[in-house]
């Protein structure tokens, strides 16, 4: 359920998630505790944070001093890193 529709799971209560996953509430509790979450709300917050896209680590800033060919190379490299990420 979480892998198939994580955004939908953010809106579900624990009972709704248990039903969708065809499991029990205690199983859901054990699941989120494996990730050291304090409670179900903490788990949903962390899940939501994990869904936020992040910038690539190898970002090359474009400056006014860059020649046009360097700008193109940086744009291509930044795009490739973003795709790989």
Short mmCIF file of the C-alpha atoms (twelve columns), coordinates in Angstrom:
data_MODEL
# 
_entry.id   MODEL 
# 
loop_
_atom_site.group_PDB 
_atom_site.id 
_atom_site.type_symbol 
_atom_site.label_atom_id 
_atom_site.label_alt_id 
_atom_site.label_comp_id 
_atom_site.label_asym_id 
_atom_site.label_seq_id 
_atom_site.Cartn_x 
_atom_site.Cartn_y 
_atom_site.Cartn_z 
_atom_site.pdbx_PDB_model_num 
ATOM 1  C CA . UNK A 1  0.000  0.000  0.000   1 
ATOM 2  C CA . UNK A 2  2.769  2.438  0.940   1 
ATOM 3  C CA . UNK A 3  4.879  1.692  -2.112  1 
ATOM 4  C CA . UNK A 4  1.926  1.749  -4.479  1 
ATOM 5  C CA . UNK A 5  0.334  4.980  -3.292  1 
ATOM 6  C CA . UNK A 6  2.386  6.757  -0.624  1 
ATOM 7  C CA . UNK A 7  0.537  10.066 -1.135  1 
ATOM 8  C CA . UNK A 8  -2.803 8.355  -0.466  1 
ATOM 9  C CA . UNK A 9  -1.406 6.711  2.675   1 
ATOM 10 C CA . UNK A 10 -0.601 10.161 4.081   1 
ATOM 11 C CA . UNK A 11 -4.334 10.890 4.203   1 
ATOM 12 C CA . UNK A 12 -5.339 7.544  5.763   1 
ATOM 13 C CA . UNK A 13 -5.995 6.870  9.399   1 
ATOM 14 C CA . UNK A 14 -4.215 3.899  10.893  1 
ATOM 15 C CA . UNK A 15 -7.450 1.880  10.666  1 
ATOM 16 C CA . UNK A 16 -7.816 2.771  6.978   1 
ATOM 17 C CA . UNK A 17 -4.202 1.799  6.298   1 
ATOM 18 C CA . UNK A 18 -4.658 -1.482 8.167   1 
ATOM 19 C CA . UNK A 19 -7.732 -2.264 6.101   1 
ATOM 20 C CA . UNK A 20 -6.078 -1.302 2.800   1 
ATOM 21 C CA . UNK A 21 -3.045 -3.453 3.649   1 
ATOM 22 C CA . UNK A 22 -5.295 -6.279 4.859   1 
ATOM 23 C CA . UNK A 23 -3.536 -6.427 8.193   1 
ATOM 24 C CA . UNK A 24 -4.171 -5.436 11.798  1 
ATOM 25 C CA . UNK A 25 -3.548 -2.167 13.642  1 
ATOM 26 C CA . UNK A 26 -0.835 -3.791 15.819  1 
ATOM 27 C CA . UNK A 27 1.004  -4.864 12.665  1 
ATOM 28 C CA . UNK A 28 0.956  -1.270 11.404  1 
ATOM 29 C CA . UNK A 29 2.268  -0.124 14.804  1 
ATOM 30 C CA . UNK A 30 5.120  -2.656 14.647  1 
ATOM 31 C CA . UNK A 31 5.875  -1.514 11.104  1 
ATOM 32 C CA . UNK A 32 6.295  2.179  11.929  1 
ATOM 33 C CA . UNK A 33 8.187  1.406  15.123  1 
ATOM 34 C CA . UNK A 34 10.789 -0.412 13.016  1 
ATOM 35 C CA . UNK A 35 11.604 3.039  11.637  1 
ATOM 36 C CA . UNK A 36 11.895 4.425  15.179  1 
ATOM 37 C CA . UNK A 37 8.792  6.580  14.802  1 
ATOM 38 C CA . UNK A 38 7.140  7.712  18.011  1 
ATOM 39 C CA . UNK A 39 3.624  7.186  16.682  1 
ATOM 40 C CA . UNK A 40 1.604  6.942  13.483  1 
ATOM 41 C CA . UNK A 41 1.582  10.727 12.973  1 
ATOM 42 C CA . UNK A 42 5.380  10.795 13.242  1 
ATOM 43 C CA . UNK A 43 5.555  8.046  10.625  1 
ATOM 44 C CA . UNK A 44 3.283  10.002 8.259   1 
ATOM 45 C CA . UNK A 45 5.379  13.145 8.696   1 
ATOM 46 C CA . UNK A 46 8.565  11.244 7.871   1 
ATOM 47 C CA . UNK A 47 6.883  9.556  4.908   1 
ATOM 48 C CA . UNK A 48 5.765  12.946 3.599   1 
ATOM 49 C CA . UNK A 49 9.252  14.370 4.015   1 
ATOM 50 C CA . UNK A 50 10.637 11.447 2.044   1 
ATOM 51 C CA . UNK A 51 8.348  12.263 -0.867  1 
ATOM 52 C CA . UNK A 52 9.714  15.793 -1.279  1 
ATOM 53 C CA . UNK A 53 12.075 15.931 -4.260  1 
ATOM 54 C CA . UNK A 54 15.612 16.888 -3.355  1 
ATOM 55 C CA . UNK A 55 18.199 18.749 -5.394  1 
ATOM 56 C CA . UNK A 56 21.067 16.691 -6.774  1 
ATOM 57 C CA . UNK A 57 24.177 16.612 -4.644  1 
ATOM 58 C CA . UNK A 58 26.527 17.505 -7.500  1 
ATOM 59 C CA . UNK A 59 24.977 20.826 -8.480  1 
ATOM 60 C CA . UNK A 60 27.181 23.245 -10.398 1 
ATOM 61 C CA . UNK A 61 26.128 26.861 -9.954  1 
ATOM 62 C CA . UNK A 62 26.064 29.052 -13.043 1 
ATOM 63 C CA . UNK A 63 27.742 32.402 -12.610 1 
ATOM 64 C CA . UNK A 64 28.007 35.564 -14.706 1 
ATOM 65 C CA . UNK A 65 31.681 34.741 -15.293 1 
ATOM 66 C CA . UNK A 66 30.863 31.452 -17.088 1 
ATOM 67 C CA . UNK A 67 31.426 31.323 -20.837 1 
ATOM 68 C CA . UNK A 68 28.406 30.147 -22.876 1 
ATOM 69 C CA . UNK A 69 29.954 26.701 -23.412 1 
ATOM 70 C CA . UNK A 70 30.492 26.325 -19.641 1 
ATOM 71 C CA . UNK A 71 26.867 27.310 -19.015 1 
ATOM 72 C CA . UNK A 72 25.730 24.592 -21.437 1 
ATOM 73 C CA . UNK A 73 28.011 22.006 -19.831 1 
ATOM 74 C CA . UNK A 74 26.769 22.889 -16.348 1 
ATOM 75 C CA . UNK A 75 23.130 22.685 -17.439 1 
ATOM 76 C CA . UNK A 76 23.705 19.280 -19.034 1 
ATOM 77 C CA . UNK A 77 25.622 17.963 -16.008 1 
ATOM 78 C CA . UNK A 78 23.016 19.287 -13.562 1 
ATOM 79 C CA . UNK A 79 20.239 17.697 -15.626 1 
ATOM 80 C CA . UNK A 80 22.029 14.355 -15.773 1 
ATOM 81 C CA . UNK A 81 22.610 14.383 -12.015 1 
ATOM 82 C CA . UNK A 82 18.943 15.231 -11.426 1 
ATOM 83 C CA . UNK A 83 17.817 12.349 -13.649 1 
ATOM 84 C CA . UNK A 84 20.190 9.931  -11.934 1 
ATOM 85 C CA . UNK A 85 18.998 11.089 -8.508  1 
# 
